């Protein structure tokens, strides 16, 4: 049987063909995205289920209010399962109010040294003390509650300036937020006048 289309039926047929093809092609994209989402979900759950290597000792005590004397005593550190140490026998003492600059090539251990202070990692050898107390003997919560970290890349969260300034301490009073903002502004002003 031969069937011919009229001029009006031709665009109608083309339109119905498009309506049929579009969902089929979208189905292919959805299947690919589902596969990617499944792989991503697996990795996310691996991270969420990972056991933290740094934990409180059974007899850990809260860290009293810090004065800020930080000392590294023959600190050596290598990453988990790593070969060569990133830091080897590093010793120095930083007094309260003192400004210290860490200089070195990429991969020389500057960021690692900073990450050891709030115990994101523990040293392989040696010890780190704050006010002459080994940081492994105090609770992580009490240690990290007294440490502020300012990253090189700044991030502003949606919300108010007050919310951003009180991000680490959401129950902060407004006078505390204002005092922290003034201290940050003074510190920034001092650093911008120091020679490089």
N, CA and C atoms as an extended XYZ file, in Angstrom:
588
Properties=species:S:1:pos:R:3:atomname:S:1:resname:S:1:resid:I:1 pbc="F F F"
N         0.842       -1.168        0.000 N   UNK     1
C         0.000        0.000        0.000 CA  UNK     1
C         0.891        1.237        0.000 C   UNK     1
N         0.690        2.100       -0.918 N   UNK     2
C         1.416        3.358       -1.003 CA  UNK     2
C         0.602        4.441       -0.317 C   UNK     2
N         1.325        5.172        0.499 N   UNK     3
C         0.636        6.254        1.203 CA  UNK     3
C         1.421        7.535        0.974 C   UNK     3
N         0.776        8.534        0.555 N   UNK     4
C         1.424        9.833        0.346 CA  UNK     4
C         0.898       10.816        1.373 C   UNK     4
N         1.797       11.726        1.774 N   UNK     5
C         1.413       12.735        2.763 CA  UNK     5
C         1.021       14.022        2.065 C   UNK     5
N         0.141       14.678        2.718 N   UNK     6
C        -0.213       16.007        2.217 CA  UNK     6
C         0.805       17.006        2.758 C   UNK     6
N         0.760       18.190        2.240 N   UNK     7
C         1.680       19.250        2.695 CA  UNK     7
C         1.479       19.493        4.182 C   UNK     7
N         0.285       19.445        4.677 N   UNK     8
C         0.010       19.683        6.100 CA  UNK     8
C         0.463       18.531        6.976 C   UNK     8
N         0.412       17.291        6.457 N   UNK     9
C         0.786       16.125        7.257 CA  UNK     9
C         2.304       16.009        7.438 C   UNK     9
N         3.073       16.535        6.494 N   UNK    10
C         4.541       16.432        6.572 CA  UNK    10
C         5.104       17.135        7.810 C   UNK    10
N         4.791       18.427        8.053 N   UNK    11
C         5.304       19.046        9.284 CA  UNK    11
C         4.726       18.393       10.543 C   UNK    11
N         3.493       17.915       10.458 N   UNK    12
C         2.882       17.242       11.596 CA  UNK    12
C         3.659       15.961       11.930 C   UNK    12
N         3.996       15.187       10.906 N   UNK    13
C         4.780       13.967       11.089 CA  UNK    13
C         6.160       14.284       11.679 C   UNK    13
N         6.804       15.346       11.147 N   UNK    14
C         8.130       15.753       11.655 CA  UNK    14
C         8.056       16.140       13.126 C   UNK    14
N         6.996       16.858       13.479 N   UNK    15
C         6.845       17.291       14.872 CA  UNK    15
C         6.665       16.085       15.792 C   UNK    15
N         5.832       15.123       15.392 N   UNK    16
C         5.627       13.923       16.205 CA  UNK    16
C         6.927       13.112       16.318 C   UNK    16
N         7.724       13.113       15.258 N   UNK    17
C         9.004       12.409       15.270 CA  UNK    17
C         9.956       13.047       16.286 C   UNK    17
N         9.957       14.382       16.297 N   UNK    18
C        10.799       15.107       17.273 CA  UNK    18
C        10.334       14.788       18.691 C   UNK    18
N         9.007       14.798       18.906 N   UNK    19
C         8.470       14.489       20.232 CA  UNK    19
C         8.852       13.080       20.678 C   UNK    19
N         9.039       12.173       19.758 N   UNK    20
C         9.432       10.801       20.076 CA  UNK    20
C        10.932       10.705       20.349 C   UNK    20
N        11.734       11.396       19.536 N   UNK    21
C        13.200       11.303       19.645 CA  UNK    21
C        13.724       12.012       20.896 C   UNK    21
N        13.137       13.177       21.239 N   UNK    22
C        13.642       13.973       22.378 CA  UNK    22
C        13.653       13.178       23.692 C   UNK    22
N        12.553       12.518       24.084 N   UNK    23
C        12.603       11.757       25.340 CA  UNK    23
C        13.614       10.609       25.296 C   UNK    23
N        13.765        9.983       24.127 N   UNK    24
C        14.717        8.873       24.026 CA  UNK    24
C        16.140        9.386       24.228 C   UNK    24
N        16.476       10.536       23.605 N   UNK    25
C        17.825       11.093       23.784 CA  UNK    25
C        18.020       11.579       25.220 C   UNK    25
N        16.965       12.157       25.838 N   UNK    26
C        17.057       12.591       27.234 CA  UNK    26
C        17.271       11.387       28.157 C   UNK    26
N        16.631       10.276       27.833 N   UNK    27
C        16.786        9.059       28.630 CA  UNK    27
C        18.249        8.615       28.644 C   UNK    27
N        18.914        8.714       27.494 N   UNK    28
C        20.335        8.374       27.433 CA  UNK    28
C        21.167        9.263       28.333 C   UNK    28
N        20.870       10.581       28.349 N   UNK    29
C        21.619       11.514       29.217 CA  UNK    29
C        21.335       11.222       30.687 C   UNK    29
N        20.078       10.915       30.995 N   UNK    30
C        19.722       10.635       32.392 CA  UNK    30
C        20.439        9.378       32.881 C   UNK    30
N        20.518        8.357       32.045 N   UNK    31
C        21.206        7.118       32.436 CA  UNK    31
C        22.681        7.409       32.711 C   UNK    31
N        23.315        8.240       31.866 N   UNK    32
C        24.723        8.594       32.086 CA  UNK    32
C        24.895        9.374       33.385 C   UNK    32
N        23.987       10.321       33.656 N   UNK    33
C        24.080       11.105       34.896 CA  UNK    33
C        23.822       10.233       36.122 C   UNK    33
N        22.912        9.283       35.999 N   UNK    34
C        22.654        8.378       37.123 CA  UNK    34
C        23.896        7.555       37.450 C   UNK    34
N        24.599        7.136       36.418 N   UNK    35
C        25.826        6.368       36.623 CA  UNK    35
C        26.874        7.215       37.343 C   UNK    35
N        27.028        8.482       36.908 N   UNK    36
C        27.978        9.387       37.565 CA  UNK    36
C        27.557        9.658       39.004 C   UNK    36
N        26.252        9.871       39.225 N   UNK    37
C        25.757       10.135       40.577 CA  UNK    37
C        26.001        8.941       41.491 C   UNK    37
N        25.834        7.730       40.955 N   UNK    38
C        26.087        6.529       41.755 CA  UNK    38
C        27.537        6.431       42.183 C   UNK    38
N        28.462        6.730       41.264 N   UNK    39
C        29.892        6.688       41.591 CA  UNK    39
C        30.227        7.766       42.615 C   UNK    39
N        29.649        8.966       42.455 N   UNK    40
C        29.894       10.060       43.404 CA  UNK    40
C        29.342        9.719       44.779 C   UNK    40
N        28.159        9.133       44.824 N   UNK    41
C        27.553        8.763       46.107 CA  UNK    41
C        28.413        7.731       46.831 C   UNK    41
N        28.965        6.794       46.090 N   UNK    42
C        29.840        5.784       46.698 CA  UNK    42
C        31.037        6.454       47.359 C   UNK    42
N        31.643        7.411       46.658 N   UNK    43
C        32.823        8.108       47.206 CA  UNK    43
C        32.448        8.950       48.420 C   UNK    43
N        31.292        9.626       48.363 N   UNK    44
C        30.848       10.446       49.491 CA  UNK    44
C        30.655        9.573       50.727 C   UNK    44
N        30.018        8.416       50.558 N   UNK    45
C        29.794        7.540       51.709 CA  UNK    45
C        31.104        6.951       52.233 C   UNK    45
N        32.080        6.740       51.360 N   UNK    46
C        33.405        6.299       51.825 CA  UNK    46
C        34.012        7.355       52.741 C   UNK    46
N        33.894        8.617       52.348 N   UNK    47
C        34.455        9.709       53.158 CA  UNK    47
C        33.697        9.836       54.472 C   UNK    47
N        32.357        9.780       54.409 N   UNK    48
C        31.561        9.906       55.634 CA  UNK    48
C        31.796        8.748       56.607 C   UNK    48
N        32.062        7.559       56.066 N   UNK    49
C        32.271        6.383       56.908 CA  UNK    49
C        33.715        6.224       57.378 C   UNK    49
N        34.619        7.060       56.841 N   UNK    50
C        36.035        6.935       57.199 CA  UNK    50
C        36.238        7.235       58.684 C   UNK    50
N        37.077        6.453       59.314 N   UNK    51
C        37.379        6.645       60.732 CA  UNK    51
C        38.444        7.709       60.863 C   UNK    51
N        38.232        8.650       61.775 N   UNK    52
C        39.198        9.721       61.999 CA  UNK    52
C        40.422        9.149       62.708 C   UNK    52
N        41.610        9.404       62.160 N   UNK    53
C        42.842        8.874       62.750 CA  UNK    53
C        43.221        9.624       64.031 C   UNK    53
N        42.799       10.888       64.133 N   UNK    54
C        43.137       11.706       65.298 CA  UNK    54
C        41.934       11.722       66.237 C   UNK    54
N        42.120       11.172       67.442 N   UNK    55
C        41.039       11.125       68.425 CA  UNK    55
C        41.574       11.546       69.787 C   UNK    55
N        40.647       11.798       70.707 N   UNK    56
C        41.039       12.144       72.080 CA  UNK    56
C        41.611       10.922       72.785 C   UNK    56
N        42.629       11.150       73.615 N   UNK    57
C        43.106       10.095       74.511 CA  UNK    57
C        42.017        9.806       75.537 C   UNK    57
N        41.995        8.609       76.107 N   UNK    58
C        40.972        8.315       77.121 CA  UNK    58
C        41.008        9.282       78.311 C   UNK    58
N        42.183        9.755       78.688 N   UNK    59
C        42.293       10.645       79.848 CA  UNK    59
C        42.508       12.105       79.443 C   UNK    59
N        42.109       12.485       78.236 N   UNK    60
C        42.323       13.858       77.755 CA  UNK    60
C        41.530       14.844       78.600 C   UNK    60
N        42.166       15.981       78.884 N   UNK    61
C        41.546       17.027       79.696 CA  UNK    61
C        41.268       18.249       78.834 C   UNK    61
N        40.311       19.073       79.223 N   UNK    62
C        40.070       20.310       78.468 CA  UNK    62
C        41.287       21.238       78.579 C   UNK    62
N        41.591       21.934       77.506 N   UNK    63
C        42.705       22.888       77.490 CA  UNK    63
C        42.251       24.173       78.157 C   UNK    63
N        42.968       24.611       79.209 N   UNK    64
C        42.599       25.897       79.821 CA  UNK    64
C        42.777       27.036       78.819 C   UNK    64
N        42.262       28.208       79.161 N   UNK    65
C        42.386       29.369       78.272 CA  UNK    65
C        43.860       29.561       77.900 C   UNK    65
N        44.129       29.618       76.604 N   UNK    66
C        45.511       29.671       76.116 CA  UNK    66
C        46.108       31.065       76.274 C   UNK    66
N        47.415       31.066       76.578 N   UNK    67
C        48.188       32.308       76.506 CA  UNK    67
C        48.795       32.418       75.112 C   UNK    67
N        49.113       31.273       74.515 N   UNK    68
C        49.550       31.270       73.126 CA  UNK    68
C        51.008       30.942       72.888 C   UNK    68
N        51.703       30.341       73.862 N   UNK    69
C        53.097       29.922       73.654 CA  UNK    69
C        53.075       28.559       72.945 C   UNK    69
N        53.470       28.543       71.671 N   UNK    70
C        53.432       27.310       70.872 CA  UNK    70
C        54.858       26.849       70.612 C   UNK    70
N        55.115       25.566       70.876 N   UNK    71
C        56.460       25.031       70.661 CA  UNK    71
C        56.393       23.724       69.887 C   UNK    71
N        57.249       23.611       68.884 N   UNK    72
C        57.460       22.356       68.157 CA  UNK    72
C        58.777       21.796       68.691 C   UNK    72
N        58.764       20.547       69.151 N   UNK    73
C        59.961       19.925       69.717 CA  UNK    73
C        60.319       18.684       68.907 C   UNK    73
N        61.322       18.817       68.048 N   UNK    74
C        61.801       17.720       67.199 CA  UNK    74
C        60.660       17.008       66.468 C   UNK    74
N        59.792       17.793       65.852 N   UNK    75
C        58.611       17.241       65.185 CA  UNK    75
C        58.990       16.667       63.824 C   UNK    75
N        58.621       15.411       63.629 N   UNK    76
C        58.755       14.752       62.330 CA  UNK    76
C        57.354       14.307       61.939 C   UNK    76
N        57.022       14.465       60.647 N   UNK    77
C        55.688       14.073       60.193 CA  UNK    77
C        55.759       13.504       58.793 C   UNK    77
N        55.089       12.365       58.627 N   UNK    78
C        54.881       11.796       57.290 CA  UNK    78
C        53.413       11.452       57.177 C   UNK    78
N        52.863       11.640       55.976 N   UNK    79
C        51.444       11.351       55.759 CA  UNK    79
C        51.207        9.850       55.847 C   UNK    79
N        49.959        9.477       56.143 N   UNK    80
C        49.584        8.079       56.337 CA  UNK    80
C        50.056        7.238       55.161 C   UNK    80
N        50.795        6.210       55.460 N   UNK    81
C        51.291        5.318       54.425 CA  UNK    81
C        52.346        5.964       53.546 C   UNK    81
N        52.823        7.156       53.941 N   UNK    82
C        53.787        7.881       53.110 CA  UNK    82
C        55.197        7.378       53.310 C   UNK    82
N        56.052        7.764       52.411 N   UNK    83
C        57.450        7.364       52.479 CA  UNK    83
C        58.282        8.381       53.234 C   UNK    83
N        58.855        9.324       52.499 N   UNK    84
C        59.734       10.332       53.095 CA  UNK    84
C        58.944       11.290       53.988 C   UNK    84
N        59.527       11.721       55.108 N   UNK    85
C        58.828       12.681       55.974 CA  UNK    85
C        58.682       14.037       55.282 C   UNK    85
N        57.545       14.673       55.522 N   UNK    86
C        57.319       16.030       55.025 CA  UNK    86
C        58.065       17.013       55.917 C   UNK    86
N        58.084       16.730       57.221 N   UNK    87
C        58.836       17.520       58.206 CA  UNK    87
C        59.786       16.579       58.935 C   UNK    87
N        60.975       17.077       59.229 N   UNK    88
C        61.947       16.226       59.911 CA  UNK    88
C        62.676       17.028       60.979 C   UNK    88
N        62.474       16.623       62.251 N   UNK    89
C        63.131       17.231       63.411 CA  UNK    89
C        62.994       18.753       63.440 C   UNK    89
N        61.766       19.234       63.278 N   UNK    90
C        61.503       20.676       63.296 CA  UNK    90
C        61.303       21.120       64.739 C   UNK    90
N        62.053       22.155       65.134 N   UNK    91
C        61.916       22.711       66.480 CA  UNK    91
C        61.902       24.232       66.401 C   UNK    91
N        60.933       24.834       67.074 N   UNK    92
C        60.886       26.291       67.220 CA  UNK    92
C        59.885       26.619       68.310 C   UNK    92
N        59.944       27.861       68.785 N   UNK    93
C        59.065       28.316       69.858 CA  UNK    93
C        58.496       29.665       69.447 C   UNK    93
N        57.186       29.808       69.538 N   UNK    94
C        56.527       31.073       69.211 CA  UNK    94
C        55.882       31.602       70.479 C   UNK    94
N        56.281       32.798       70.866 N   UNK    95
C        55.762       33.417       72.082 CA  UNK    95
C        54.449       34.148       71.786 C   UNK    95
N        53.605       34.351       72.797 N   UNK    96
C        52.348       35.071       72.591 CA  UNK    96
C        52.600       36.469       72.013 C   UNK    96
N        51.808       36.846       71.006 N   UNK    97
C        51.939       38.158       70.387 CA  UNK    97
C        53.001       38.242       69.308 C   UNK    97
N        53.792       37.213       69.179 N   UNK    98
C        54.859       37.195       68.176 CA  UNK    98
C        54.286       36.825       66.815 C   UNK    98
N        54.785       37.466       65.760 N   UNK    99
C        54.365       37.144       64.400 CA  UNK    99
C        55.454       36.332       63.736 C   UNK    99
N        55.070       35.210       63.155 N   UNK   100
C        56.037       34.315       62.518 CA  UNK   100
C        55.609       34.082       61.082 C   UNK   100
N        56.563       34.124       60.161 N   UNK   101
C        56.288       33.824       58.756 CA  UNK   101
C        56.959       32.510       58.399 C   UNK   101
N        56.221       31.641       57.733 N   UNK   102
C        56.782       30.378       57.258 CA  UNK   102
C        57.044       30.537       55.762 C   UNK   102
N        58.287       30.403       55.367 N   UNK   103
C        58.671       30.558       53.973 CA  UNK   103
C        59.230       29.247       53.450 C   UNK   103
N        58.969       28.980       52.201 N   UNK   104
C        59.509       27.767       51.601 CA  UNK   104
C        58.835       27.475       50.281 C   UNK   104
N        59.430       26.581       49.548 N   UNK   105
C        58.898       26.204       48.242 CA  UNK   105
C        57.603       25.418       48.414 C   UNK   105
N        56.864       25.298       47.340 N   UNK   106
C        55.651       24.489       47.345 CA  UNK   106
C        56.008       23.058       47.745 C   UNK   106
N        55.241       22.517       48.685 N   UNK   107
C        55.482       21.148       49.135 CA  UNK   107
C        56.540       21.026       50.216 C   UNK   107
N        57.009       22.161       50.759 N   UNK   108
C        58.062       22.094       51.779 CA  UNK   108
C        57.519       21.866       53.185 C   UNK   108
N        56.176       21.872       53.362 N   UNK   109
C        55.608       21.527       54.666 CA  UNK   109
C        55.005       22.687       55.441 C   UNK   109
N        54.851       23.850       54.825 N   UNK   110
C        54.301       25.009       55.545 CA  UNK   110
C        52.871       24.749       56.011 C   UNK   110
N        52.024       24.317       55.109 N   UNK   111
C        50.625       24.056       55.459 CA  UNK   111
C        50.520       22.877       56.421 C   UNK   111
N        51.342       21.881       56.233 N   UNK   112
C        51.339       20.726       57.139 CA  UNK   112
C        51.653       21.174       58.560 C   UNK   112
N        52.633       22.079       58.696 N   UNK   113
C        53.010       22.569       60.020 CA  UNK   113
C        51.827       23.261       60.702 C   UNK   113
N        51.104       24.071       59.930 N   UNK   114
C        49.932       24.759       60.480 CA  UNK   114
C        48.837       23.757       60.835 C   UNK   114
N        48.641       22.732       60.008 N   UNK   115
C        47.595       21.730       60.259 CA  UNK   115
C        47.883       20.852       61.466 C   UNK   115
N        49.132       20.800       61.901 N   UNK   116
C        49.473       20.000       63.077 CA  UNK   116
C        49.027       20.680       64.374 C   UNK   116
N        48.937       22.009       64.381 N   UNK   117
C        48.607       22.722       65.625 CA  UNK   117
C        47.181       22.406       66.094 C   UNK   117
N        46.148       22.458       65.244 N   UNK   118
C        44.808       22.071       65.721 CA  UNK   118
C        44.564       20.565       65.679 C   UNK   118
N        45.619       19.795       65.428 N   UNK   119
C        45.565       18.331       65.386 CA  UNK   119
C        44.679       17.809       64.270 C   UNK   119
N        44.787       18.385       63.096 N   UNK   120
C        44.180       17.742       61.936 CA  UNK   120
C        44.975       16.470       61.649 C   UNK   120
N        46.249       16.496       62.046 N   UNK   121
C        47.130       15.325       62.018 CA  UNK   121
C        47.922       15.346       63.309 C   UNK   121
N        48.473       14.193       63.686 N   UNK   122
C        49.394       14.125       64.819 CA  UNK   122
C        50.798       13.901       64.284 C   UNK   122
N        51.807       14.455       64.950 N   UNK   123
C        53.186       14.228       64.501 CA  UNK   123
C        53.544       12.750       64.554 C   UNK   123
N        54.401       12.336       63.639 N   UNK   124
C        54.907       10.959       63.656 CA  UNK   124
C        55.868       10.795       64.827 C   UNK   124
N        56.725       11.794       65.028 N   UNK   125
C        57.665       11.835       66.164 CA  UNK   125
C        57.706       13.250       66.708 C   UNK   125
N        58.202       13.367       67.933 N   UNK   126
C        58.300       14.674       68.575 CA  UNK   126
C        56.966       15.081       69.170 C   UNK   126
N        56.902       16.326       69.618 N   UNK   127
C        55.646       16.788       70.208 CA  UNK   127
C        55.455       18.280       69.981 C   UNK   127
N        54.190       18.683       70.063 N   UNK   128
C        53.811       20.085       69.936 CA  UNK   128
C        53.133       20.472       71.232 C   UNK   128
N        53.569       21.588       71.807 N   UNK   129
C        52.970       22.030       73.062 CA  UNK   129
C        52.373       23.419       72.897 C   UNK   129
N        51.321       23.652       73.652 N   UNK   130
C        50.745       24.991       73.789 CA  UNK   130
C        50.764       25.294       75.270 C   UNK   130
N        51.438       26.390       75.620 N   UNK   131
C        51.626       26.758       77.031 CA  UNK   131
C        52.215       25.595       77.821 C   UNK   131
N        53.199       24.927       77.210 N   UNK   132
C        53.957       23.815       77.794 CA  UNK   132
C        53.106       22.560       78.047 C   UNK   132
N        51.953       22.460       77.397 N   UNK   133
C        51.105       21.275       77.543 CA  UNK   133
C        51.018       20.586       76.181 C   UNK   133
N        51.332       19.291       76.155 N   UNK   134
C        51.281       18.519       74.911 CA  UNK   134
C        49.848       18.527       74.388 C   UNK   134
N        49.675       18.905       73.120 N   UNK   135
C        48.321       19.031       72.579 CA  UNK   135
C        47.608       17.680       72.444 C   UNK   135
N        48.366       16.569       72.505 N   UNK   136
C        47.724       15.243       72.457 CA  UNK   136
C        47.081       14.872       73.781 C   UNK   136
N        47.385       15.659       74.839 N   UNK   137
C        46.821       15.376       76.163 CA  UNK   137
C        45.554       16.163       76.450 C   UNK   137
N        45.119       17.001       75.498 N   UNK   138
C        43.907       17.798       75.710 CA  UNK   138
C        42.839       17.364       74.706 C   UNK   138
N        41.590       17.690       74.995 N   UNK   139
C        40.500       17.295       74.095 CA  UNK   139
C        40.560       18.119       72.809 C   UNK   139
N        40.202       17.469       71.721 N   UNK   140
C        40.189       18.155       70.426 CA  UNK   140
C        39.263       19.363       70.454 C   UNK   140
N        38.094       19.194       71.074 N   UNK   141
C        37.113       20.285       71.094 CA  UNK   141
C        37.666       21.512       71.803 C   UNK   141
N        38.302       21.321       72.958 N   UNK   142
C        38.817       22.464       73.711 CA  UNK   142
C        40.010       23.107       73.004 C   UNK   142
N        40.783       22.303       72.279 N   UNK   143
C        41.924       22.831       71.526 CA  UNK   143
C        41.440       23.653       70.333 C   UNK   143
N        40.572       23.064       69.532 N   UNK   144
C        40.125       23.730       68.299 CA  UNK   144
C        39.222       24.928       68.571 C   UNK   144
N        38.559       24.938       69.736 N   UNK   145
C        37.696       26.075       70.077 CA  UNK   145
C        38.518       27.342       70.308 C   UNK   145
N        39.829       27.188       70.571 N   UNK   146
C        40.676       28.339       70.876 CA  UNK   146
C        41.622       28.699       69.733 C   UNK   146
N        41.421       28.076       68.577 N   UNK   147
C        42.302       28.326       67.434 CA  UNK   147
C        41.472       28.862       66.279 C   UNK   147
N        41.963       29.918       65.664 N   UNK   148
C        41.322       30.474       64.475 CA  UNK   148
C        42.249       30.296       63.285 C   UNK   148
N        41.696       29.908       62.160 N   UNK   149
C        42.491       29.719       60.953 CA  UNK   149
C        41.929       30.631       59.872 C   UNK   149
N        42.790       31.438       59.284 N   UNK   150
C        42.392       32.311       58.180 CA  UNK   150
C        43.025       31.748       56.924 C   UNK   150
N        42.199       31.303       56.004 N   UNK   151
C        42.687       30.691       54.768 CA  UNK   151
C        43.095       31.758       53.756 C   UNK   151
N        43.919       31.361       52.790 N   UNK   152
C        44.332       32.302       51.747 CA  UNK   152
C        43.146       32.707       50.888 C   UNK   152
N        42.309       31.738       50.557 N   UNK   153
C        41.122       32.022       49.748 CA  UNK   153
C        39.977       32.344       50.701 C   UNK   153
N        39.397       33.533       50.561 N   UNK   154
C        38.293       33.910       51.441 CA  UNK   154
C        36.977       33.411       50.865 C   UNK   154
N        36.079       33.063       51.761 N   UNK   155
C        34.759       32.592       51.360 CA  UNK   155
C        33.716       33.359       52.153 C   UNK   155
N        32.750       33.931       51.466 N   UNK   156
C        31.623       34.575       52.135 CA  UNK   156
C        30.408       33.682       51.957 C   UNK   156
N        29.730       33.421       53.056 N   UNK   157
C        28.532       32.608       53.010 CA  UNK   157
C        27.327       33.517       52.819 C   UNK   157
N        26.259       32.976       52.251 N   UNK   158
C        25.052       33.792       52.110 CA  UNK   158
C        24.538       34.082       53.511 C   UNK   158
N        24.104       35.278       53.720 N   UNK   159
C        23.658       35.709       55.041 CA  UNK   159
C        24.220       37.083       55.341 C   UNK   159
N        24.153       37.461       56.594 N   UNK   160
C        24.610       38.791       56.989 CA  UNK   160
C        26.108       38.789       57.278 C   UNK   160
N        26.667       39.989       57.407 N   UNK   161
C        28.077       40.122       57.794 CA  UNK   161
C        28.270       39.529       59.188 C   UNK   161
N        27.297       39.752       60.060 N   UNK   162
C        27.373       39.189       61.412 CA  UNK   162
C        27.445       37.661       61.354 C   UNK   162
N        26.626       37.038       60.497 N   UNK   163
C        26.632       35.580       60.359 CA  UNK   163
C        27.996       35.088       59.879 C   UNK   163
N        28.603       35.804       58.927 N   UNK   164
C        29.913       35.416       58.407 CA  UNK   164
C        30.990       35.567       59.473 C   UNK   164
N        30.945       36.668       60.231 N   UNK   165
C        31.969       36.891       61.258 CA  UNK   165
C        31.822       35.950       62.447 C   UNK   165
N        30.610       35.470       62.694 N   UNK   166
C        30.374       34.567       63.826 CA  UNK   166
C        30.222       33.128       63.363 C   UNK   166
N        30.745       32.791       62.195 N   UNK   167
C        30.534       31.454       61.636 CA  UNK   167
C        31.031       30.355       62.568 C   UNK   167
N        32.182       30.527       63.188 N   UNK   168
C        32.742       29.497       64.060 CA  UNK   168
C        32.103       29.470       65.435 C   UNK   168
N        31.375       30.539       65.777 N   UNK   169
C        30.744       30.619       67.097 CA  UNK   169
C        29.374       31.258       66.914 C   UNK   169
N        28.424       30.450       66.521 N   UNK   170
C        27.102       30.974       66.142 CA  UNK   170
C        26.350       31.617       67.303 C   UNK   170
N        26.724       31.287       68.543 N   UNK   171
C        26.041       31.872       69.700 CA  UNK   171
C        26.730       33.135       70.205 C   UNK   171
N        27.670       33.693       69.420 N   UNK   172
C        28.416       34.881       69.846 CA  UNK   172
C        27.480       36.077       69.996 C   UNK   172
N        27.737       36.866       71.046 N   UNK   173
C        26.975       38.094       71.247 CA  UNK   173
C        27.457       39.143       70.238 C   UNK   173
N        26.640       40.148       69.999 N   UNK   174
C        26.977       41.173       69.005 CA  UNK   174
C        28.246       41.933       69.385 C   UNK   174
N        28.471       42.167       70.698 N   UNK   175
C        29.691       42.873       71.109 CA  UNK   175
C        30.936       42.016       70.835 C   UNK   175
N        30.818       40.683       70.945 N   UNK   176
C        31.935       39.797       70.620 CA  UNK   176
C        32.233       39.826       69.120 C   UNK   176
N        31.180       39.841       68.312 N   UNK   177
C        31.354       39.891       66.858 CA  UNK   177
C        32.020       41.202       66.459 C   UNK   177
N        31.578       42.310       67.069 N   UNK   178
C        32.167       43.619       66.762 CA  UNK   178
C        33.631       43.667       67.191 C   UNK   178
N        33.938       43.110       68.361 N   UNK   179
C        35.329       43.097       68.842 CA  UNK   179
C        36.211       42.273       67.911 C   UNK   179
N        35.713       41.119       67.457 N   UNK   180
C        36.484       40.284       66.527 CA  UNK   180
C        36.695       41.001       65.200 C   UNK   180
N        35.677       41.724       64.733 N   UNK   181
C        35.797       42.466       63.475 CA  UNK   181
C        36.828       43.580       63.598 C   UNK   181
N        36.814       44.281       64.722 N   UNK   182
C        37.809       45.355       64.935 CA  UNK   182
C        39.227       44.780       65.015 C   UNK   182
N        39.377       43.650       65.712 N   UNK   183
C        40.700       43.023       65.825 CA  UNK   183
C        41.217       42.591       64.458 C   UNK   183
N        40.328       42.036       63.636 N   UNK   184
C        40.724       41.615       62.287 CA  UNK   184
C        41.115       42.818       61.442 C   UNK   184
N        40.384       43.924       61.583 N   UNK   185
C        40.704       45.132       60.818 CA  UNK   185
C        42.052       45.700       61.249 C   UNK   185
N        42.325       45.705       62.565 N   UNK   186
C        43.628       46.192       63.062 CA  UNK   186
C        44.764       45.316       62.549 C   UNK   186
N        44.561       44.006       62.605 N   UNK   187
C        45.587       43.072       62.138 CA  UNK   187
C        45.855       43.270       60.653 C   UNK   187
N        44.797       43.451       59.873 N   UNK   188
C        44.936       43.665       58.437 CA  UNK   188
C        45.671       44.975       58.156 C   UNK   188
N        45.353       46.012       58.941 N   UNK   189
C        46.014       47.307       58.751 CA  UNK   189
C        47.505       47.211       59.078 C   UNK   189
N        47.841       46.473       60.139 N   UNK   190
C        49.252       46.295       60.495 CA  UNK   190
C        50.020       45.541       59.421 C   UNK   190
N        49.419       44.471       58.901 N   UNK   191
C        50.089       43.661       57.892 CA  UNK   191
C        50.288       44.420       56.591 C   UNK   191
N        49.340       45.306       56.258 N   UNK   192
C        49.462       46.033       54.990 CA  UNK   192
C        50.554       47.096       55.065 C   UNK   192
N        51.009       47.471       56.283 N   UNK   193
C        52.082       48.452       56.415 CA  UNK   193
C        53.453       47.822       56.640 C   UNK   193
N        53.486       46.495       56.812 N   UNK   194
C        54.763       45.821       57.020 CA  UNK   194
C        55.470       45.624       55.676 C   UNK   194
N        56.821       45.767       55.657 N   UNK   195
C        57.533       45.542       54.403 CA  UNK   195
C        57.479       44.072       54.017 C   UNK   195
N        57.427       43.795       52.719 N   UNK   196
C        57.377       42.405       52.237 CA  UNK   196
C        58.759       41.801       52.176 C   UNK   196
